[in-house]
Amino acid sequence: MSYPSQIRILATYMRGGTSKGVFFRLEDLPKNCRVPGEARDNLFLRIIGSPDPYGKHTDGLGAATSSTSKCVILSKSTVKDHDVDYLYGQVSIDSPFVDWSGNCGNLSTGAGAFAIHAGLVDPERIPENGICKVRIWQANIGKTIVANVPVINGQVQETGDFELDGVTFPAAEIVLEFFDPADDVGVSMFPTGHLVDELDVPSSITPSGKLKATLINAGIPTIFVNASDIGYSGTESQDVINNDAEALLRFETLRAIGAVQMGLIEKPEDAAKRQHTPKVAFIAPPAGYVASSGKVVSADDIDLLVRALSMGKLHHAMMGTAAVAIGTAAMIPGTLVNTAAGSAVRKAVRFGHPSGTLRVGAEVSQIDGKWKVSKAIMSRSARIIMEGCVRVPADSF
């Protein structure tokens, strides 16, 4: 009996922010995977090692978390005044599914650095020493991101002293600018038209069957609820939530209900086909806690507490796109996020997450009664971990 040989595909394994992913140039993918479709999805599933009933990704490059089950494709941009097109795939761990419905803010950092590494940025735009503004077209959502990547001797500077909670070692700081991050074509970035909605939910979520929520589409569609309304303090660690199967089921039920209200799906059952979006986050006013690293976070260090779920589990830190949603909502009076942060007028917010703290800024304005966000800004870092070839069986896709 004969078996297929393995094939080699050029790839780069990178950390971007608090996530990791496998990065590819579009031209390096097998021909039938250079276009969207089943072949591309199957290839990425096999590279990551999904679906894995053991939940370990032992036979792939994933690490069985939403933060590490990711693939990225970059190519020369087809959009005017941009350097690269960036396409992101969130790979499911336990089902044969790749979600293309949103962006990864953390890996947007890696996209900027990888674009230079991979020769996708015009050399004339790369300074010998200084900051290279990599103009990224985020193809999943049709938005512009600018990654301010430090360069030394014409090459990406990866090492440095910038510390990012949720990442073990310091690295060089990359400032990300998300332009017009709200998906508000034809509607407000608040899809229901309200800053706060009252959702009808099962009594398992809240005894009254009513739950206040801010539903916002900025950075990524996100459902914000008050921690106290669902029995939490907002200081919970990752294990407290992720080791509670019933809690995870309640959050998934809430996510499906919110997704319907936001117009992302037609009925709750469709949520299983859209695992990456929307996100669910619970928030609370500032309080002290001990982060997963052992770092003590004081209430005086932060403006509010946020815990967010991604792909059905509590994130170990914070998704970059969700941070954009947090920053945007915090700037708008009347949202649950702004209220939790003390209802102050501000240009930036620092929030506490399971791994520590993060600061994000946003520029918002109200035009004809509708709130708009022109830009969100945050600092991350990125680093190549390994580069070369990934191997998969030739019949994988």
Backbone torsions as a table, in degrees:
resi	resn	phi	psi	omega
1	MET	NA	132.5	-179.1
2	SER	-98.8	150.1	179.7
3	TYR	-126.8	152.7	-179.2
4	PRO	-69.3	147.4	175.0
5	SER	-79.4	169.4	174.5
6	GLN	-89.6	148.7	175.3
7	ILE	-111.1	158.4	-178.5
8	ARG	-108.9	133.8	178.2
9	ILE	-128.8	126.6	178.0
10	LEU	-59.1	132.4	-176.5
11	ALA	-154.6	158.6	176.4
12	THR	-131.6	129.2	179.2
13	TYR	-98.3	118.7	-172.4
14	MET	-130.6	148.8	164.3
15	ARG	-96.5	135.4	172.4
16	GLY	-132.7	118.1	-174.6
17	GLY	59.6	-129.9	179.6
18	THR	-101.4	22.8	177.8
19	SER	-123.3	165.6	172.0
20	LYS	-132.0	149.3	178.4
21	GLY	-156.8	168.3	177.0
22	VAL	-100.7	121.2	-174.5
23	PHE	-104.2	140.4	-179.9
24	PHE	-134.8	146.5	162.3
25	ARG	-82.4	139.2	-179.1
26	LEU	-54.4	-40.6	-176.2
27	GLU	-67.5	-16.9	-179.0
28	ASP	-89.9	-9.5	178.9
29	LEU	-76.2	153.6	171.7
30	PRO	-53.7	147.9	-172.3
31	LYS	-54.1	-41.9	-176.7
32	ASN	-75.7	-4.5	177.6
33	CYS	-105.1	5.1	179.7
34	ARG	-84.6	-3.5	176.7
35	VAL	-124.4	153.0	178.9
36	PRO	-60.7	148.5	176.8
37	GLY	149.1	-172.4	-174.1
38	GLU	-62.9	-39.4	-178.2
39	ALA	-61.9	-46.8	179.2
40	ARG	-61.8	-46.2	-179.8
41	ASP	-60.1	-44.7	-179.5
42	ASN	-64.3	-37.1	177.8
43	LEU	-62.1	-48.0	-177.9
44	PHE	-66.9	-37.0	175.8
45	LEU	-59.0	-44.0	-177.8
46	ARG	-70.3	-36.9	179.1
47	ILE	-63.9	-45.0	-179.5
48	ILE	-73.4	-32.1	-179.1
49	GLY	102.3	28.2	-178.4
50	SER	-112.3	157.9	-6.7
51	PRO	-75.9	144.2	-176.7
52	ASP	-121.8	104.0	-179.5
53	PRO	-64.0	-18.0	178.3
54	TYR	-84.9	-14.0	178.9
55	GLY	65.3	35.9	-177.0
56	LYS	-125.3	-22.2	-175.3
57	HIS	57.7	35.8	-179.3
58	THR	-61.4	-31.7	-175.7
59	ASP	-103.8	35.3	178.4
60	GLY	-164.0	-176.1	-176.3
61	LEU	-90.5	-2.7	175.8
62	GLY	-73.5	172.5	176.8
63	ALA	-132.3	26.2	172.1
64	ALA	60.4	32.7	170.8
65	THR	-135.3	160.0	178.6
66	SER	-64.6	-23.6	-178.1
67	SER	-77.9	-14.0	-172.7
68	THR	-127.7	5.6	-179.5
69	SER	-106.7	66.8	-169.6
70	LYS	-138.6	145.8	173.4
71	CYS	-131.8	147.1	-176.3
72	VAL	-132.0	138.0	175.0
73	ILE	-119.5	129.5	175.2
74	LEU	-123.2	148.2	177.5
75	SER	-152.3	164.1	173.4
76	LYS	-54.8	138.1	-172.8
77	SER	-70.9	142.8	173.6
78	THR	-96.3	0.7	-176.2
79	VAL	-108.3	132.9	-177.0
80	LYS	-56.8	141.7	176.4
81	ASP	65.1	25.3	174.3
82	HIS	-126.6	151.8	180.0
83	ASP	-89.4	-43.7	-174.6
84	VAL	-138.7	152.6	167.2
85	ASP	-97.7	132.2	-175.4
86	TYR	-121.3	118.4	-179.1
87	LEU	-119.2	132.0	-172.2
88	TYR	-121.8	132.9	176.8
89	GLY	-119.8	121.5	175.3
90	GLN	-91.9	115.2	-174.5
91	VAL	-91.5	126.5	177.1
92	SER	-67.5	147.8	-178.6
93	ILE	-83.9	-42.5	-170.5
94	ASP	-113.0	8.2	177.9
95	SER	-142.8	155.6	-177.2
96	PRO	-80.3	75.2	-171.1
97	PHE	-148.4	133.4	172.5
98	VAL	-118.6	123.0	-176.2
99	ASP	-96.1	121.3	-179.6
100	TRP	-108.4	17.7	-170.0
101	SER	-81.8	-8.8	-176.5
102	GLY	-151.0	-175.5	179.9
103	ASN	-103.7	164.0	167.3
104	CYS	-113.6	111.6	-178.6
105	GLY	-65.8	-37.2	179.3
106	ASN	-63.5	-46.8	-178.7
107	LEU	-74.9	-10.2	171.3
108	SER	-60.5	-31.7	176.3
109	THR	-63.6	-47.5	178.1
110	GLY	-63.1	-34.0	179.9
111	ALA	-61.6	-40.0	178.8
112	GLY	-65.0	-46.0	-179.5
113	ALA	-68.2	-43.9	-178.6
114	PHE	-63.0	-35.6	179.7
115	ALA	-56.8	-38.9	177.8
116	ILE	-74.3	-47.7	179.2
117	HIS	-53.2	-40.9	-171.2
118	ALA	-88.0	4.2	177.5
119	GLY	74.0	26.1	-177.6
120	LEU	-94.6	-6.6	178.4
121	VAL	-104.8	134.3	179.2
122	ASP	-53.9	123.5	-178.5
123	PRO	-53.9	-28.4	-179.6
124	GLU	-68.2	-17.7	-179.6
125	ARG	-93.5	-4.0	-177.8
126	ILE	-100.9	115.3	179.9
127	PRO	-71.0	155.8	175.5
128	GLU	-64.9	-41.1	175.4
129	ASN	-144.6	132.6	-179.0
130	GLY	140.7	-148.3	-177.9
131	ILE	-115.2	127.7	174.9
132	CYS	-99.0	120.7	177.4
133	LYS	-86.8	98.3	-179.9
134	VAL	-84.6	118.6	-176.4
135	ARG	-92.6	109.5	-171.7
136	ILE	-106.0	130.5	170.1
137	TRP	-96.9	111.5	179.8
138	GLN	-80.4	101.0	-169.3
139	ALA	-71.7	-25.4	179.0
140	ASN	-62.0	-41.5	-172.6
141	ILE	-118.4	-1.0	177.2
142	GLY	66.4	48.5	-178.3
143	LYS	-131.4	159.9	179.6
144	THR	-98.8	133.7	172.9
145	ILE	-126.8	136.5	173.3
146	VAL	-113.4	122.0	176.1
147	ALA	-102.1	119.1	178.9
148	ASN	-89.9	94.6	-170.8
149	VAL	-97.7	124.0	178.2
150	PRO	-71.4	140.8	-176.7
151	VAL	-129.6	135.1	174.6
152	ILE	-129.1	128.3	-178.5
153	ASN	52.7	39.2	176.0
154	GLY	77.9	1.4	-178.2
155	GLN	-119.5	154.8	178.6
156	VAL	-60.9	129.8	173.4
157	GLN	-83.9	118.3	-177.8
158	GLU	-104.9	-31.4	-179.8
159	THR	-90.7	153.1	-179.6
160	GLY	176.3	-166.2	-175.9
161	ASP	-114.0	13.4	179.2
162	PHE	-77.7	123.2	-179.3
163	GLU	-104.1	131.5	-178.7
164	LEU	-122.3	117.3	-180.0
165	ASP	-60.1	130.2	-174.9
166	GLY	104.9	-9.7	177.4
167	VAL	-120.2	132.2	-170.9
168	THR	-66.6	-45.2	-171.8
169	PHE	-113.6	150.5	177.1
170	PRO	-70.7	161.5	-180.0
171	ALA	-156.0	-174.1	178.9
172	ALA	-78.3	140.6	-178.6
173	GLU	-78.5	133.2	172.6
174	ILE	-120.4	120.5	179.0
175	VAL	-90.5	124.8	179.0
176	LEU	-102.0	136.2	175.2
177	GLU	-120.2	117.7	178.7
178	PHE	-100.6	111.7	-176.8
179	PHE	-91.7	135.1	179.1
180	ASP	44.6	57.2	-170.9
181	PRO	-74.8	-4.8	-179.6
182	ALA	-86.6	134.5	176.4
183	ASP	-88.1	80.0	-168.0
184	ASP	-120.1	32.0	179.2
185	VAL	-65.7	113.4	177.1
186	GLY	81.6	-10.3	-179.0
187	VAL	-141.3	171.7	173.7
188	SER	-71.3	158.5	174.0
189	MET	-68.6	-9.2	168.7
190	PHE	-98.7	98.5	-168.4
191	PRO	-56.7	-29.3	-179.9
192	THR	-86.7	-9.4	-176.7
193	GLY	87.1	1.4	-177.6
194	HIS	-119.3	147.3	173.5
195	LEU	-75.5	-29.6	176.6
196	VAL	-137.0	129.4	175.3
197	ASP	-111.4	159.9	172.2
198	GLU	-113.2	110.8	-176.3
199	LEU	-89.6	142.0	169.9
200	ASP	-84.4	118.6	-176.0
201	VAL	-131.4	160.1	176.4
202	PRO	-62.7	154.6	179.6
203	SER	-64.7	-18.0	176.7
204	SER	-67.2	-23.7	178.5
205	ILE	-86.3	-46.4	174.3
206	THR	-151.8	134.2	-173.2
207	PRO	-54.9	-33.0	-177.6
208	SER	-73.8	-17.5	-176.3
209	GLY	77.7	6.0	178.7
210	LYS	-125.5	135.8	-177.2
211	LEU	-140.3	124.3	176.4
212	LYS	-73.6	140.4	-178.8
213	ALA	-151.0	144.9	167.9
214	THR	-102.8	119.7	-178.5
215	LEU	-107.7	112.3	-174.2
216	ILE	-131.5	145.9	176.6
217	ASN	-120.0	82.8	177.5
218	ALA	-141.5	120.0	-172.6
219	GLY	83.1	-60.7	175.4
220	ILE	-159.2	146.5	177.5
221	PRO	-57.3	127.8	-174.0
222	THR	-139.2	140.8	176.3
223	ILE	-108.9	116.5	177.9
224	PHE	-105.5	132.0	174.4
225	VAL	-133.2	157.0	176.9
226	ASN	-73.9	131.9	179.4
227	ALA	-56.5	-42.9	-176.4
228	SER	-64.0	-26.8	-178.7
229	ASP	-73.0	-17.9	-179.8
230	ILE	-119.7	19.2	172.4
231	GLY	86.0	20.5	179.8
232	TYR	-121.9	167.3	179.8
233	SER	-100.7	-21.2	-175.1
234	GLY	94.3	-4.0	178.1
235	THR	-102.9	7.7	-173.6
236	GLU	-60.8	143.9	174.6
237	SER	-83.5	168.5	-180.0
238	GLN	-60.1	-43.1	-176.3
239	ASP	-65.6	-34.4	-178.9
240	VAL	-58.0	-41.0	-179.6
241	ILE	-83.4	-48.1	-172.3
242	ASN	-72.1	-18.5	176.2
243	ASN	-92.3	7.3	179.9
244	ASP	-114.3	94.5	-175.4
245	ALA	-60.4	-37.3	-179.7
246	GLU	-68.1	-37.1	177.3
247	ALA	-63.9	-43.9	179.5
248	LEU	-61.6	-38.3	178.0
249	LEU	-64.9	-40.6	178.3
250	ARG	-63.7	-41.9	179.0
251	PHE	-64.4	-38.6	179.3
252	GLU	-67.5	-36.7	175.8
253	THR	-62.8	-43.8	178.0
254	LEU	-63.1	-41.5	179.9
255	ARG	-60.3	-43.1	-179.6
256	ALA	-65.6	-41.9	178.9
257	ILE	-62.9	-45.3	179.2
258	GLY	-65.0	-37.6	-179.8
259	ALA	-62.2	-38.2	176.5
260	VAL	-65.0	-45.5	-179.8
261	GLN	-61.7	-32.5	-178.7
262	MET	-83.8	-4.1	179.5
263	GLY	77.6	16.7	-178.9
264	LEU	-82.2	-28.4	177.1
265	ILE	-138.6	163.3	-178.1
266	GLU	-87.9	-35.3	-178.4
267	LYS	-143.8	154.3	-174.7
268	PRO	-53.9	-32.9	-178.2
269	GLU	-63.5	-22.0	-178.9
270	ASP	-74.1	-10.3	-177.2
271	ALA	-61.6	-29.5	-179.4
272	ALA	-64.7	-22.0	179.6
273	LYS	-93.1	-0.1	178.8
274	ARG	-136.9	70.8	-171.5
275	GLN	-77.8	-28.3	-174.3
276	HIS	-76.9	-31.4	-178.8
277	THR	-136.5	149.3	-4.3
278	PRO	-79.7	168.4	172.9
279	LYS	-89.9	158.1	174.1
280	VAL	-120.4	133.2	178.8
281	ALA	-137.4	142.0	173.6
282	PHE	-116.5	141.2	-167.8
283	ILE	-127.1	161.0	178.9
284	ALA	-159.5	159.3	174.4
285	PRO	-61.9	166.7	-177.0
286	PRO	-58.8	141.6	174.2
287	ALA	-157.3	152.5	179.3
288	GLY	-78.6	150.5	177.2
289	TYR	-162.9	171.1	176.9
290	VAL	-105.7	121.5	-179.3
291	ALA	-71.7	167.7	-176.0
292	SER	-60.8	-24.3	179.0
293	SER	-81.8	-8.5	-173.5
294	GLY	97.1	-6.8	178.1
295	LYS	-66.2	134.6	177.8
296	VAL	-88.4	122.4	176.4
297	VAL	-103.3	120.4	179.6
298	SER	-88.0	151.1	176.1
299	ALA	-58.5	-29.3	179.9
300	ASP	-72.3	-14.9	-177.5
301	ASP	-82.8	-15.1	-169.3
302	ILE	-134.1	163.8	177.4
303	ASP	-98.7	-24.8	176.8
304	LEU	-166.3	171.3	177.1
305	LEU	-108.0	140.5	176.4
306	VAL	-139.9	133.0	171.0
307	ARG	-125.7	128.3	-173.8
308	ALA	-128.6	145.7	179.5
309	LEU	-104.9	141.7	177.0
310	SER	-136.0	129.4	179.7
311	MET	52.9	40.0	173.0
312	GLY	85.4	2.4	-179.4
313	LYS	-134.5	153.4	176.2
314	LEU	-68.5	129.5	-179.0
315	HIS	-70.3	144.9	-177.4
316	HIS	-72.3	-20.0	177.2
317	ALA	-138.7	-104.4	176.0
318	MET	-154.2	134.6	174.0
319	MET	-65.7	139.1	-178.9
320	GLY	-62.3	-40.5	179.8
321	THR	-67.1	-37.1	176.9
322	ALA	-67.0	-32.3	175.8
323	ALA	-62.8	-36.3	175.1
324	VAL	-62.5	-43.5	178.5
325	ALA	-62.8	-40.9	178.6
326	ILE	-62.8	-49.4	-178.6
327	GLY	-61.0	-41.7	-180.0
328	THR	-66.0	-50.1	-178.2
329	ALA	-63.0	-33.8	-179.4
330	ALA	-66.4	-24.6	-178.9
331	MET	-83.3	-11.5	-171.1
332	ILE	-105.9	111.3	-179.1
333	PRO	-57.3	134.8	176.4
334	GLY	104.6	-18.8	176.1
335	THR	-74.7	158.9	177.0
336	LEU	-61.6	-34.1	-179.0
337	VAL	-67.7	-45.9	178.6
338	ASN	-62.0	-40.4	179.3
339	THR	-64.4	-43.8	178.9
340	ALA	-62.5	-30.0	-179.9
341	ALA	-86.3	10.9	175.3
342	GLY	95.6	8.5	177.7
343	SER	60.7	23.3	-177.4
344	ALA	-82.0	154.0	170.9
345	VAL	-85.6	123.8	-173.2
346	ARG	-150.0	169.0	175.5
347	LYS	-112.2	-11.7	179.0
348	ALA	-152.2	159.6	-179.3
349	VAL	-138.8	142.4	173.6
350	ARG	-114.6	123.1	-177.2
351	PHE	-120.2	154.8	178.0
352	GLY	-95.1	133.3	176.8
353	HIS	-127.3	176.9	-173.9
354	PRO	-57.0	-28.9	-177.7
355	SER	-97.2	-6.9	-178.4
356	GLY	150.8	-129.2	-176.6
357	THR	-132.6	161.1	177.4
358	LEU	-149.6	138.1	177.3
359	ARG	-107.1	133.5	176.5
360	VAL	-139.6	138.2	178.4
361	GLY	-110.5	157.4	177.8
362	ALA	-150.2	145.5	176.6
363	GLU	-110.2	112.4	-176.7
364	VAL	-122.2	158.9	176.3
365	SER	-154.7	160.4	178.7
366	GLN	-112.3	119.7	-177.3
367	ILE	-124.4	121.8	-178.9
368	ASP	51.9	40.4	176.3
369	GLY	82.0	-2.5	-179.1
370	LYS	-113.0	136.9	178.6
371	TRP	-79.2	137.7	178.0
372	LYS	-128.5	146.3	173.1
373	VAL	-119.9	122.5	-177.5
374	SER	-89.6	-29.6	-178.0
375	LYS	-161.9	144.1	169.8
376	ALA	-123.8	146.0	-174.6
377	ILE	-134.3	137.0	173.0
378	MET	-153.9	162.6	179.0
379	SER	-108.2	135.1	176.0
380	ARG	-137.4	-168.0	174.7
381	SER	-149.4	166.2	-178.7
382	ALA	-150.0	154.3	-178.9
383	ARG	-157.6	136.8	171.8
384	ILE	-72.9	129.0	177.0
385	ILE	-95.5	-41.6	-179.6
386	MET	-158.9	146.6	176.3
387	GLU	-139.7	151.3	-177.5
388	GLY	155.2	-122.9	-179.7
389	CYS	-130.1	140.4	169.6
390	VAL	-100.3	142.7	-178.5
391	ARG	-112.7	137.5	174.3
392	VAL	-139.0	151.6	174.7
393	PRO	-58.7	141.3	-173.7
394	ALA	-63.9	-19.4	179.7
395	ASP	-97.8	19.2	-176.3
396	SER	-77.3	-19.7	-172.1
397	PHE	-142.9	NA	NA
